Amino acid sequence: MRSPLDRVKAAGDPGPPDFVGVGALGSGIGWWHSLLVAHPEIRAPHGGGRSLNFFVRFCAQEMTDADIAAYHEHFPAQDGTICGEWTGRYMFDAWTPPLLRRTAPGARLLVMLSDPIERYREIFGDRLVKRAEGERLYTADVVDRRSFGAQLARLHRFYDPERILVLQYERCRREPVEQYRRTLEFLGVRDTGFVPRRLSGAPAGKPRSVAAAALLRMAPQAGRRRRVAERLAGRPVAARPTAPLWPDLEAALHTALEPDVEALHALVPELDLTLWPNFPPSAGPVAA
């Protein structure tokens, strides 16, 4: 693929993003995006942080040419750099891939995935804590959101597989520098040997510690504190507390998700299922 940095575009001109992260929520995408924009050749969208959530509303209204132009305004050209966003739900929302293809046909897509059942445990535990007394708890949406095989197959209908890089969160934790370089090579930047200081393990020093304490004091919400801590540490912080799953529920999750993981592995043969202990490669159906 031709590097986005070779594209001829006047400085300041709006245009489609060079890359878009499309999934998946709860898979370390905030951590990875913060490492990407630490690279001198990679920029976050103008005025939008990491996630623009731009296509979410188009399940209720038609996307117009004016909407497309407004999206392009977030990605002004700048010599020697590329620009993109990462919204974790784009791959999940059925209407987004065709709209994204219409809006940014030449973009390179990034996907970060993690063990679906481990994420279910986290969300289940979080919702249990937040549930009001007597409130009914629903989690069917979590299973749908973690059906990555079906989502990736849908994405392939609108983008060639060579334009999609599928990363595995657990592997990025285990081999951060190697997977970071792999991402840079996919994005087509020139300096693929760059490693952010946070990722290289270089000492941060006292001024950084003072700044970290100040930032954490300014982030009262638990979720925001966790994101700040991840940005400062250069890696995800400890996972949220999980809730134990009883045998019938765990068996039902395997029944629902194992065929999808098999389909995902067929689409992404390099996926290392040994890093997803809930889905060992040779495992058969789990009996209730």
C-alpha positions as CSV (number, residue, x, y, z in Angstrom):
1,M,0.0,0.0,0.0
2,R,1.1,3.5,-0.7
3,S,2.1,5.5,2.4
4,P,-0.5,8.2,3.4
5,L,2.6,10.5,3.9
6,D,3.1,10.4,0.1
7,R,-0.4,11.9,-0.5
8,V,-0.3,15.3,-2.2
9,K,-2.5,17.7,-0.1
10,A,-2.0,21.4,0.7
11,A,-1.2,22.2,4.3
12,G,-4.4,23.0,6.2
13,D,-6.8,21.5,3.7
14,P,-9.5,19.3,5.2
15,G,-9.9,15.8,3.9
16,P,-10.6,12.2,4.9
17,P,-8.6,10.7,7.8
18,D,-5.5,8.6,7.0
19,F,-6.5,6.0,9.6
20,V,-9.5,5.2,11.7
21,G,-9.6,2.9,14.7
22,V,-13.0,1.1,14.6
23,G,-12.9,-1.3,17.6
24,A,-13.2,-2.5,20.1
25,L,-14.4,-0.8,23.3
26,G,-12.8,-2.2,26.4
27,S,-9.8,-3.6,24.6
28,G,-7.1,-1.0,25.4
29,I,-7.7,1.3,22.5
30,G,-7.2,4.5,24.6
31,W,-3.8,3.2,25.7
32,W,-2.7,2.3,22.2
33,H,-4.0,5.5,20.6
34,S,-2.1,7.6,23.2
35,L,1.1,5.7,22.1
36,L,0.4,6.4,18.5
37,V,-0.1,10.1,18.8
38,A,3.1,10.3,20.8
39,H,4.8,9.6,17.4
40,P,5.9,12.8,15.8
41,E,4.3,11.8,12.5
42,I,0.9,10.9,13.9
43,R,-1.8,13.4,15.0
44,A,-5.1,13.2,16.8
45,P,-8.2,14.7,15.1
46,H,-8.6,18.5,15.3
47,G,-10.7,19.5,18.3
48,G,-12.0,15.9,19.0
49,G,-9.6,14.0,21.3
50,R,-9.3,10.4,20.5
51,S,-12.9,9.5,19.6
52,L,-15.2,11.6,17.5
53,N,-18.2,9.1,17.7
54,F,-19.2,10.8,14.4
55,F,-21.3,8.0,12.8
56,V,-23.3,7.1,15.9
57,R,-26.2,9.5,15.1
58,F,-26.7,8.2,11.5
59,C,-28.9,5.3,12.7
60,A,-31.6,8.0,13.2
61,Q,-30.9,10.4,10.4
62,E,-29.4,10.3,6.9
63,M,-25.7,11.3,6.4
64,T,-25.4,14.1,3.9
65,D,-22.5,15.5,1.8
66,A,-22.4,18.4,4.3
67,D,-21.9,15.8,7.1
68,I,-19.0,14.3,5.2
69,A,-17.4,17.7,4.8
70,A,-17.8,18.4,8.5
71,Y,-16.1,15.1,9.3
72,H,-13.2,16.0,7.0
73,E,-12.7,19.2,8.9
74,H,-11.3,17.3,11.8
75,F,-8.3,16.1,9.7
76,P,-6.5,19.1,8.2
77,A,-3.4,18.3,6.3
78,Q,0.0,18.9,7.8
79,D,3.2,18.2,6.0
80,G,5.0,15.0,7.0
81,T,2.2,13.7,9.3
82,I,-0.9,11.6,9.2
83,C,-4.1,12.1,11.2
84,G,-6.9,9.9,12.4
85,E,-9.3,9.0,15.2
86,W,-10.3,5.9,17.1
87,T,-13.9,5.3,18.1
88,G,-14.4,1.8,19.6
89,R,-18.0,1.3,18.5
90,Y,-17.6,1.9,14.8
91,M,-17.1,-1.8,14.0
92,F,-20.1,-2.8,16.2
93,D,-22.7,-0.4,14.7
94,A,-24.0,-2.1,11.6
95,W,-24.6,1.2,9.7
96,T,-21.1,2.6,10.2
97,P,-18.9,0.5,7.9
98,P,-20.7,1.5,4.7
99,L,-20.8,5.1,5.8
100,L,-17.2,5.0,6.7
101,R,-16.4,3.6,3.3
102,R,-18.3,6.4,1.7
103,T,-16.5,9.0,3.9
104,A,-13.0,7.7,4.0
105,P,-12.5,5.0,1.3
106,G,-8.7,5.2,1.4
107,A,-8.3,5.1,5.2
108,R,-6.4,2.3,7.0
109,L,-8.4,0.7,9.8
110,L,-7.2,-0.4,13.2
111,V,-8.9,-3.0,15.3
112,M,-7.8,-4.0,18.9
113,L,-9.5,-7.1,20.3
114,S,-9.4,-8.8,23.7
115,D,-10.8,-12.0,25.3
116,P,-14.6,-11.6,25.0
117,I,-15.5,-13.5,28.2
118,E,-12.9,-11.7,30.3
119,R,-14.4,-8.4,29.2
120,Y,-17.9,-9.8,30.0
121,R,-16.7,-10.5,33.6
122,E,-15.5,-6.9,33.9
123,I,-18.7,-5.3,32.6
124,F,-20.9,-7.7,34.6
125,G,-19.0,-6.8,37.8
126,D,-19.3,-3.1,37.0
127,R,-23.0,-3.2,36.4
128,L,-23.6,-5.2,39.6
129,V,-21.9,-2.5,41.6
130,K,-23.9,0.3,39.9
131,R,-27.2,-1.5,40.0
132,A,-29.9,0.0,42.2
133,E,-31.7,-2.2,44.7
134,G,-34.3,-4.2,42.9
135,E,-33.2,-3.0,39.4
136,R,-33.2,-5.7,36.7
137,L,-29.8,-6.4,35.2
138,Y,-29.4,-6.9,31.4
139,T,-26.1,-8.0,29.7
140,A,-27.2,-9.4,26.3
141,D,-25.7,-6.3,24.6
142,V,-22.3,-7.3,26.0
143,V,-22.4,-10.6,24.1
144,D,-23.3,-8.8,20.8
145,R,-20.5,-6.3,21.3
146,R,-17.9,-9.0,21.8
147,S,-19.0,-11.0,18.7
148,F,-15.9,-9.9,16.8
149,G,-15.9,-12.5,14.1
150,A,-19.3,-11.3,12.7
151,Q,-18.2,-7.7,13.0
152,L,-14.9,-8.2,11.2
153,A,-16.7,-10.2,8.4
154,R,-19.0,-7.3,7.9
155,L,-16.1,-4.9,7.8
156,H,-14.5,-7.0,5.1
157,R,-17.5,-6.3,2.8
158,F,-16.5,-2.6,2.6
159,Y,-12.7,-2.7,3.1
160,D,-10.1,-5.0,1.7
161,P,-8.5,-7.1,4.5
162,E,-5.1,-5.6,3.6
163,R,-6.4,-2.2,4.7
164,I,-7.3,-3.6,8.2
165,L,-4.8,-4.3,11.0
166,V,-6.2,-6.5,13.7
167,L,-4.2,-6.2,17.0
168,Q,-4.7,-8.4,20.1
169,Y,-4.7,-6.5,23.4
170,E,-3.0,-9.4,25.3
171,R,-0.3,-9.6,22.7
172,C,0.3,-5.8,22.8
173,R,0.7,-6.1,26.6
174,R,3.2,-9.0,26.2
175,E,5.1,-7.6,23.2
176,P,4.4,-3.8,23.2
177,V,7.4,-2.6,21.2
178,E,7.1,-5.3,18.5
179,Q,3.3,-4.6,18.1
180,Y,3.9,-0.9,18.2
181,R,6.4,-1.2,15.3
182,R,3.9,-3.4,13.5
183,T,1.3,-0.7,13.8
184,L,3.6,2.0,12.6
185,E,4.6,-0.1,9.5
186,F,0.9,-0.6,8.7
187,L,0.2,3.1,9.0
188,G,3.1,3.9,6.6
189,V,5.0,6.4,8.7
190,R,8.6,6.9,7.9
191,D,10.2,6.4,11.3
192,T,9.1,2.9,12.3
193,G,11.9,2.7,14.9
194,F,10.4,5.3,17.1
195,V,9.4,4.1,20.6
196,P,7.6,6.4,23.0
197,R,9.4,7.0,26.3
198,R,6.5,5.5,28.2
199,L,6.8,2.3,26.2
200,S,10.6,2.1,26.3
201,G,10.7,1.9,30.1
202,A,12.8,5.0,30.4
203,P,12.6,6.7,33.9
204,A,10.1,9.5,34.0
205,G,11.9,11.7,36.6
206,K,10.5,13.8,39.4
207,P,8.8,16.5,37.3
208,R,6.7,13.9,35.6
209,S,5.7,12.4,39.0
210,V,4.6,15.8,40.2
211,A,2.6,16.3,37.0
212,A,1.1,12.9,37.4
213,A,-0.2,13.6,40.9
214,A,-1.7,16.9,39.7
215,L,-3.4,15.3,36.8
216,L,-4.9,12.5,38.9
217,R,-6.2,15.1,41.4
218,M,-7.9,16.9,38.6
219,A,-9.7,13.7,37.4
220,P,-12.4,13.0,40.0
221,Q,-14.2,10.2,38.1
222,A,-12.8,6.7,38.4
223,G,-12.9,6.2,34.6
224,R,-11.1,9.4,33.9
225,R,-8.5,8.7,36.6
226,R,-7.9,5.3,35.0
227,R,-7.4,6.9,31.6
228,V,-4.9,9.5,33.0
229,A,-3.0,6.7,34.9
230,E,-2.8,4.7,31.6
231,R,-1.5,7.7,29.7
232,L,1.2,8.4,32.3
233,A,2.2,4.8,32.8
234,G,2.3,4.0,29.1
235,R,0.2,0.8,29.7
236,P,-3.2,-0.1,30.9
237,V,-3.8,-0.1,34.6
238,A,-5.1,-3.1,36.5
239,A,-8.4,-4.3,35.2
240,R,-11.7,-3.5,36.9
241,P,-12.9,-5.9,39.6
242,T,-14.7,-8.8,38.0
243,A,-17.7,-10.8,39.3
244,P,-17.7,-14.6,39.4
245,L,-19.8,-16.4,36.8
246,W,-21.8,-19.4,37.7
247,P,-21.4,-22.6,35.6
248,D,-24.7,-22.3,33.6
249,L,-23.9,-18.7,32.6
250,E,-20.3,-19.4,31.7
251,A,-21.4,-22.4,29.6
252,A,-24.0,-20.2,27.8
253,L,-21.4,-17.6,27.0
254,H,-19.1,-20.3,25.5
255,T,-22.0,-21.6,23.5
256,A,-22.7,-18.1,22.1
257,L,-19.2,-17.0,21.6
258,E,-17.1,-20.0,20.6
259,P,-18.4,-20.2,17.0
260,D,-17.7,-16.5,16.6
261,V,-14.2,-16.9,17.9
262,E,-13.6,-19.8,15.5
263,A,-14.8,-17.6,12.6
264,L,-12.6,-14.7,13.8
265,H,-9.6,-17.0,13.9
266,A,-10.3,-18.1,10.3
267,L,-10.3,-14.4,9.3
268,V,-7.2,-13.6,11.4
269,P,-5.0,-16.8,11.5
270,E,-2.3,-14.9,13.4
271,L,-4.6,-14.5,16.4
272,D,-2.9,-16.2,19.3
273,L,-5.7,-18.1,21.1
274,T,-3.3,-19.2,23.8
275,L,-3.6,-15.7,25.1
276,W,-7.4,-16.1,25.4
277,P,-7.6,-18.9,28.0
278,N,-11.4,-19.0,27.7
279,F,-11.0,-20.1,24.1
280,P,-8.1,-22.7,23.9
281,P,-7.5,-23.7,20.3
282,S,-8.4,-27.4,20.8
283,A,-11.4,-26.9,23.1
284,G,-14.7,-28.4,22.2
285,P,-18.1,-27.2,23.4
286,V,-18.4,-26.5,27.1
287,A,-21.1,-28.6,28.8
288,A,-23.4,-27.0,31.3
